[in-house]
Amino acid sequence: MPASSPQPQNGYRIGEAARRSGVTAANIRYYEKQGLLAAQARGGNDYRLYSDADVHQLRFIRLCRAMDMSLDEVRTLLALDLRRKADCAAASQALDEHLGHVRERLAELRTLEKDLQALRNRCDGGGGRCHIIEALHERADAFRPPRRAARVTRHV
């Protein structure tokens, strides 16, 4: 990336903030609505204006999201002060909880992998019908929704 130009006196418009942070303009607006980024001042032309600190915060959010952290986890980390010992313990706890979520998801994915592999193994290339599609139809016929709508909770 070429050397960065200095911040304009009033700040960066959303497109430039997006380019500098690697976060899309749509996600910047979304993060503002979610309270992860303070609503920005607007210039005389009604454009949102972002500071270097805002761009840094967007990069921080992007990094956390790339590690599959939920918005609540990102919000928790953003609220911490890197200079306070107590906040270091809170950050460690937040990361430990996230590791737990990741491990749960990995276990779910391993189960899914085994299920998909078993389904794939049904295909031997023989016969006049596709055994994979046949198995999927069998599963669809056998499916019975739970009596009470079970809410599937996702971490992210």
C-alpha positions as CSV (number, residue, x, y, z in Angstrom):
1,M,0.0,0.0,0.0
2,P,1.4,3.5,-0.8
3,A,2.3,5.8,2.0
4,S,-0.8,7.1,3.6
5,S,-1.8,10.6,3.0
6,P,-2.5,12.8,6.1
7,Q,-6.0,12.9,7.4
8,P,-8.0,15.7,6.0
9,Q,-8.7,18.4,8.5
10,N,-12.3,17.4,9.1
11,G,-11.8,13.6,8.6
12,Y,-12.3,10.9,6.0
13,R,-15.5,10.4,4.1
14,I,-17.0,6.9,4.5
15,G,-15.5,5.5,1.2
16,E,-12.0,6.5,2.3
17,A,-12.5,5.2,5.8
18,A,-13.7,1.9,4.2
19,R,-10.7,1.7,2.0
20,R,-8.3,2.5,4.9
21,S,-9.9,0.0,7.3
22,G,-10.9,-2.8,5.0
23,V,-14.5,-2.6,6.2
24,T,-17.2,-2.0,3.7
25,A,-19.2,1.3,3.9
26,A,-22.3,-0.8,4.5
27,N,-20.7,-2.6,7.4
28,I,-19.4,0.8,8.8
29,R,-23.0,2.0,8.8
30,Y,-24.1,-1.3,10.4
31,Y,-21.5,-1.0,13.2
32,E,-22.6,2.5,13.9
33,K,-26.2,1.3,14.3
34,Q,-25.0,-1.6,16.6
35,G,-23.1,0.9,18.8
36,L,-19.7,-0.5,18.0
37,L,-18.6,2.8,16.4
38,A,-19.9,6.1,17.6
39,A,-22.2,7.9,15.2
40,Q,-20.0,10.3,13.2
41,A,-20.2,14.0,12.8
42,R,-21.3,15.2,9.5
43,G,-19.6,17.8,7.4
44,G,-21.4,20.8,5.8
45,N,-22.2,18.5,2.8
46,D,-23.9,16.0,5.2
47,Y,-21.2,13.4,4.7
48,R,-20.1,11.3,7.6
49,L,-16.5,12.1,8.6
50,Y,-14.2,9.6,10.3
51,S,-10.9,10.2,12.2
52,D,-7.8,8.1,12.3
53,A,-9.0,6.7,15.6
54,D,-12.3,5.6,14.0
55,V,-10.3,3.9,11.2
56,H,-8.3,2.1,13.8
57,Q,-11.4,1.0,15.7
58,L,-12.9,-0.3,12.4
59,R,-9.7,-2.3,11.9
60,F,-10.0,-3.7,15.4
61,I,-13.6,-4.7,14.8
62,R,-12.7,-6.3,11.5
63,L,-9.9,-8.3,13.2
64,C,-12.3,-9.5,15.9
65,R,-14.9,-10.5,13.3
66,A,-12.3,-12.3,11.3
67,M,-11.7,-14.4,14.5
68,D,-15.5,-15.2,14.4
69,M,-16.3,-13.1,17.4
70,S,-19.9,-12.1,17.9
71,L,-20.8,-8.4,18.0
72,D,-21.4,-8.7,21.8
73,E,-17.8,-10.1,22.2
74,V,-16.4,-7.3,20.1
75,R,-18.4,-4.7,22.1
76,T,-17.0,-6.2,25.3
77,L,-13.4,-5.9,24.0
78,L,-13.9,-2.4,22.7
79,A,-15.1,-1.3,26.2
80,L,-11.8,-2.4,27.8
81,D,-8.8,-0.2,28.5
82,L,-5.5,-1.8,27.5
83,R,-3.7,0.0,30.3
84,R,-5.8,-1.4,33.2
85,K,-4.8,-4.7,34.8
86,A,-8.5,-5.6,35.6
87,D,-9.4,-5.1,32.0
88,C,-6.7,-7.5,30.9
89,A,-8.3,-10.2,33.1
90,A,-11.7,-9.3,31.5
91,A,-10.2,-9.6,28.0
92,S,-8.7,-13.0,28.9
93,Q,-12.1,-14.2,30.2
94,A,-13.8,-13.0,27.0
95,L,-11.3,-14.8,24.9
96,D,-11.6,-18.0,27.0
97,E,-15.4,-17.9,26.5
98,H,-14.9,-17.4,22.8
99,L,-12.5,-20.3,22.7
100,G,-15.3,-22.4,24.2
101,H,-17.7,-21.3,21.5
102,V,-15.1,-22.2,18.8
103,R,-14.6,-25.6,20.3
104,E,-18.3,-26.2,20.4
105,R,-18.6,-25.2,16.7
106,L,-15.6,-27.5,15.9
107,A,-17.4,-30.4,17.5
108,E,-20.5,-29.6,15.5
109,L,-18.5,-29.4,12.3
110,R,-16.8,-32.7,13.0
111,T,-20.2,-34.4,13.4
112,L,-21.4,-32.7,10.2
113,E,-18.3,-33.9,8.4
114,K,-18.9,-37.5,9.5
115,D,-22.6,-37.3,8.4
116,L,-21.6,-35.8,5.0
117,Q,-19.0,-38.5,4.5
118,A,-21.4,-41.3,5.3
119,L,-23.9,-39.7,2.9
120,R,-21.1,-39.5,0.3
121,N,-20.2,-43.1,0.8
122,R,-23.6,-44.2,-0.3
123,C,-22.7,-43.4,-3.8
124,D,-21.0,-46.4,-5.4
125,G,-21.7,-45.3,-9.0
126,G,-23.8,-48.4,-9.6
127,G,-27.5,-48.8,-10.1
128,G,-30.0,-46.8,-11.9
129,R,-30.6,-44.2,-9.2
130,C,-28.5,-41.8,-7.2
131,H,-28.1,-43.2,-3.7
132,I,-27.1,-39.8,-2.3
133,I,-30.3,-38.1,-3.5
134,E,-32.3,-41.1,-2.5
135,A,-30.9,-40.9,1.1
136,L,-31.7,-37.2,1.3
137,H,-35.3,-37.9,0.2
138,E,-35.5,-40.6,2.9
139,R,-34.2,-38.2,5.5
140,A,-36.8,-35.6,4.4
141,D,-39.6,-38.1,4.7
142,A,-38.4,-39.2,8.1
143,F,-38.0,-35.7,9.5
144,R,-40.5,-34.7,12.2
145,P,-40.4,-31.2,13.5
146,P,-40.1,-30.9,17.3
147,R,-43.4,-30.5,19.1
148,R,-42.3,-27.2,20.5
149,A,-40.4,-25.0,18.2
150,A,-36.8,-25.5,19.3
151,R,-34.9,-22.3,18.8
152,V,-31.5,-22.9,17.3
153,T,-29.0,-20.6,19.0
154,R,-25.9,-19.6,17.2
155,H,-23.0,-17.9,18.8
156,V,-22.3,-15.4,16.0
